[in-house]
Amino acid sequence: MSTQDYWGDLQVPAEPPPPVQILKEQASVLNEKVGRQIRASVVTSGLTKQQFRSTLAITIPALDRYHLDIVTVIYPLKDYYPLALSDDLDDEDGELSEVNCNSEQGFRDALHRVLSSKRTTNTLNNLLSLTS
C-alpha cells in the first residue's frame, strides 16, 4: 500500500529569489573570498506569522569566535517586497543605515552599497589584520 499525498499542488517558485537567498549568496561569496579567517552566515527568524528577519553576520574563529552582524532584512512572507534593509554597523559616516526596498533590484542595489561601503570594507580589513 502506498502513502497518499494530501499536500495538494505545491510549486516551488523559480523567481524571484527570496531575500534570504540573496543574503546567503553574498555570505558564500565572502566565505570563498577570505577563506577560513572570516565565516559569514545568515540566520532567519520569524517576527510574526507573515514577516521574517534575516541577518547576515560574520564570525572570526581566531578571535574567540567574535561575532558581528553586518545587515538585517525584514520582509513579508508573501511577495517579499517592500522590505527594510538595515546596516547593522551603524551610521557614523553618513552612509546608508536603513532603507526600504520596493523591488528585488532595489534590494540588490542597496545591499551592494552596504557591503561595498568604506565602513564595511574597513571593518572587515581590520578584523582580517587581527587574524594574521
C-alpha positions in Angstrom: 0.0 0.0 0.0 1.4 3.4 -1.0 1.2 6.5 1.1 -1.3 9.1 -0.2 -0.2 12.7 -0.8 -2.6 15.2 0.9 -0.4 18.3 0.2 -2.1 19.5 -3.0 -0.3 21.1 -5.9 2.8 22.6 -4.3 5.0 24.5 -6.7 8.5 25.8 -5.8 8.7 29.3 -7.4 11.7 29.9 -9.6 11.6 33.7 -9.4 12.1 36.0 -7.6 14.5 34.6 -5.1 13.6 35.3 -1.5 15.8 38.0 0.2 17.3 35.3 2.5 18.7 33.5 -0.6 20.3 36.7 -1.8 22.0 37.2 1.6 23.2 33.6 1.6 24.7 34.1 -1.9 26.7 37.0 -0.5 27.7 35.1 2.6 29.0 32.4 0.3 30.9 34.9 -1.8 32.6 36.3 1.2 33.5 32.9 2.5 35.2 32.0 -0.8 37.0 35.3 -0.8 38.6 35.3 2.6 38.9 31.6 3.3 38.6 30.5 6.9 39.6 33.7 8.6 36.1 35.1 8.5 32.9 32.9 8.3 29.8 34.6 7.0 26.4 33.1 7.7 22.7 34.0 7.6 20.2 33.4 10.4 16.5 33.8 9.7 13.7 34.0 12.3 10.0 34.7 12.2 8.9 38.1 13.6 5.2 37.3 13.1 3.3 34.7 11.1 3.6 36.9 8.0 7.1 38.6 8.5 10.7 37.4 8.7 14.0 38.7 9.7 17.2 37.5 8.1 20.7 38.7 9.3 24.0 38.3 7.5 26.7 38.1 10.1 30.3 37.2 10.4 32.2 35.1 12.9 36.0 35.3 13.4 37.2 31.9 14.7 40.7 33.1 15.6 39.3 35.9 17.8 37.4 33.6 20.2 34.6 33.3 17.7 33.9 37.1 17.7 30.5 37.7 16.1 29.4 40.8 14.2 26.1 41.4 12.4 26.5 43.2 9.1 23.0 43.7 7.6 19.5 42.7 8.6 16.5 42.4 6.3 12.9 42.4 7.4 10.5 41.2 4.7 6.9 39.8 4.3 6.3 36.2 3.7 4.3 36.9 0.5 5.9 38.7 -2.4 8.9 39.8 -0.2 8.6 43.5 -1.1 8.6 46.1 0.2 11.3 45.2 2.6 13.5 47.0 5.1 17.3 46.7 4.9 19.3 47.8 8.0 23.1 48.4 8.1 24.0 46.9 11.4 27.4 48.6 11.5 25.7 51.9 12.4 25.7 55.2 10.5 28.7 57.1 11.9 30.0 58.3 8.5 26.7 59.4 6.9 26.4 56.3 4.7 23.3 54.1 4.3 21.8 53.0 7.6 18.3 51.8 6.8 16.4 51.8 3.5 13.1 50.5 2.2 13.3 48.5 -1.0 10.3 48.0 -3.2 11.8 45.5 -5.6 14.5 42.8 -5.9 16.7 45.2 -7.9 16.3 47.9 -5.3 17.3 45.4 -2.6 20.3 44.2 -4.6 21.4 47.8 -5.2 21.0 48.8 -1.5 22.8 45.6 -0.3 25.6 46.3 -2.7 26.0 49.8 -1.3 26.2 48.5 2.3 28.5 45.5 1.6 30.9 47.6 -0.5 30.8 50.7 1.7 34.0 52.1 3.1 32.8 51.3 6.7 32.1 47.6 5.9 35.3 47.2 4.0 37.4 48.9 6.7 35.7 46.8 9.4 36.4 43.5 7.5 40.0 44.6 6.7 40.7 45.5 10.3 39.3 42.1 11.5 41.4 40.3 8.9 44.5 42.1 10.1 43.9 40.8 13.6 43.8 37.2 12.4 47.2 37.3 10.6 
